[in-house]
């Protein structure tokens, strides 16, 4: 896909958003239906799949808040405290060790 085609698609998307067009499939001759679906249905699926970023962001923030709380109040959860977490993060791992662990699972 070249730059001109990407620019045209972006302008079309912005125009649809501006005029609040519903993404209904226009009347397309059956001969060209497969081409239309391959071009435009994939864009809608890609836009829908990008929504997990905010969920991952919230989970990451909650994990960080829990870590800071554990560190400040010296709380141990399941016999793990903040220093153990830091030690595991800083620990160097070999790729071979990781492969062996995955094979054992």
Secondary structure, DSSP 8 states (H G I E B T S, - for coil): --HHHHHHHHHHHHHHHHHT---------GGGHHHHHHHHHHHHHHHHHTTHHHHHHHHHHHHHHHHHHHHHHT--BTTB-HHHHHHHHH----HHHHHHHHHH-
